[in-house]
Amino acid sequence: MGSDWKMRKSIFVVTPSVVIKKDGNALIFELKGKRERLPIGVVEHLFLFVGIEITTKALRFLLSNGRYVFYLNSFGKLVDLSVLKLLTSNNGLRALQ
């Protein structure tokens, strides 16, 4: 993959059977014994077409780092979205009132 990854922000995974895993501060993309490593720092968001597998650790890693994961059907239409939603108190709002 080389240095061309440094410029990318949104990553689209379109090849069925790719497995995405977490390894340290990077994502590992595996397909038929081949592995590609992508540091989390170059990923803004991840777009997954049908047939892609992502581990729970990889998903939590992305979400905890503020990255969204978009799930697309075979036509590229959005069917789901994973976003970390932090529960916050309304203490600040109450203080302003």
C-alpha positions in Angstrom: 0.0 0.0 0.0 2.9 2.3 0.6 2.8 6.1 1.2 -0.5 6.6 -0.8 -2.4 5.8 2.4 -1.1 8.9 4.1 -3.4 11.1 2.0 -6.6 9.1 2.5 -9.2 9.9 5.0 -12.3 7.9 4.1 -11.6 4.2 3.5 -13.9 2.1 1.3 -13.7 -1.7 1.6 -15.5 -3.2 -1.4 -14.0 -6.7 -1.7 -16.2 -9.4 -0.2 -14.6 -11.7 2.4 -12.2 -9.1 3.7 -11.7 -9.4 7.5 -10.8 -6.3 9.5 -9.0 -6.7 12.8 -7.3 -4.5 15.3 -3.5 -4.7 15.9 -2.1 -2.1 18.3 -2.9 1.3 16.9 -3.7 0.0 13.4 -6.3 -1.9 11.5 -5.4 -5.1 9.7 -7.2 -6.0 6.5 -7.0 -9.7 5.7 -8.0 -11.5 2.5 -6.9 -15.0 1.5 -3.8 -15.0 3.6 -2.7 -11.5 2.6 -2.6 -8.8 5.3 -2.4 -5.0 4.9 -1.8 -2.7 7.9 -3.4 0.7 8.1 -2.6 3.1 11.0 -5.7 4.6 12.7 -4.3 8.1 12.2 -5.0 8.0 8.5 -8.6 6.8 8.8 -11.3 9.4 9.0 -14.3 7.0 8.4 -14.7 3.5 7.2 -17.2 2.4 4.5 -18.0 -1.3 4.3 -19.8 -2.9 1.5 -21.7 -6.2 1.9 -19.6 -9.3 2.7 -17.0 -7.5 4.9 -16.3 -8.8 8.4 -15.1 -6.6 11.2 -14.1 -7.8 14.6 -15.7 -6.4 17.8 -12.2 -5.1 18.9 -11.7 -3.3 15.6 -15.2 -1.8 15.7 -14.7 -0.6 19.3 -11.2 0.8 18.4 -12.6 2.8 15.5 -15.6 4.2 17.5 -13.5 5.0 20.6 -11.2 7.0 18.3 -14.1 9.0 16.9 -14.4 7.2 13.6 -17.7 6.3 12.1 -18.3 3.0 10.3 -20.8 3.1 7.4 -22.4 -0.1 6.2 -23.5 0.0 2.5 -25.4 -2.5 0.4 -24.1 -3.8 -3.0 -25.5 -0.6 -4.7 -23.6 1.7 -2.3 -26.7 2.7 -0.4 -26.3 3.4 3.3 -28.1 0.7 5.3 -26.5 1.2 8.8 -24.1 3.4 10.7 -22.0 2.7 13.8 -21.3 5.8 15.9 -20.1 6.0 19.5 -22.7 7.9 21.5 -21.3 9.0 24.8 -23.8 9.4 27.6 -23.3 12.8 29.2 -25.0 14.5 32.1 -26.9 17.7 31.7 -25.1 19.4 34.7 -23.7 22.1 32.5 -27.1 22.9 31.1 -28.6 23.0 34.6 -25.9 25.3 35.8 -26.7 27.8 32.9 -30.4 27.7 33.9 
